[in-house]
Amino acid sequence: MEISQFRGLISMFLSNPAGKANLNIIKMVRPEFAFELRNAIHKVTKTKKQQKNRALIGLVKKTIK
């Protein structure tokens, strides 16, 4: 899954690794979010329904404190 647009500050959650440009969200997301984000994206694409990932929400809350 590729990022199509950025809005606001992203540096807290995403980084642009050195080398060839890449907009793959899993490759840009901070390592501690990657596993849960990958699982959430997989669930949404499989079920075609909105999902809440409590583990991912918890990680985000820890990061922004």
C-alpha positions, 0 to 999 in steps of 0.5 A: 500500500502506497502513500498518495498524499501527506497532510501535516507533520508525519515525522513522529510516525513515518520516516523517509529512509535513505536510498531510492524513494519509496512511498510504501507505508509499511517501509516508511512507518516506524519499526514499532508500528509496522507489525500492528499496521500491517495487520490492520491493513490486512484486516481492512482489505480482507473484510472491507470494513473499518477496523480499530486496532487497540494495540496500534492505538496504544502505541500511538498514544505512547508516542505522542505523550 
